[in-house]
Amino acid sequence: MNILAALRKAEAKLQKQADKARQQLDAVRAAVKILGREVASSGKRIGRKKRVGKKKRKMSAAARARIGKATRERWARFRAAKAKGKH
C-alpha cells in the first residue's frame, strides 16, 4: 500500500504542475490576443502588416506604358553616351 500512496502523491503533484502550466499558457494566449497579432516561436510576426490609412493607388495601363517608354529612352541615352565614352 505504501507504493500506491506514493503514486497518488506523485499524481497529485503532477496534476498541480499541469494546472499551473495551463494557467500560464492561458495568460500567454490572452497577452497575444490583446496585442492583436500572432507571434511565431522565433518572435517574428506571422502574416503581413495590415495597411492603415489610404488605399493603394492603381496605375492605368497607359500610365505604365508612358513610364516604360520614358525608362527605355533614358537607358538608350545612357548606353549611347557610354558608347561614345562619356561615362
Summary of the structure (lengths in Angstrom):
residues: 87
radius of gyration: 32.3
end to end distance: 94.9
largest distance: 100.9
contacts: 137
relative contact order: 0.05
helix: 67%
strand: 2%
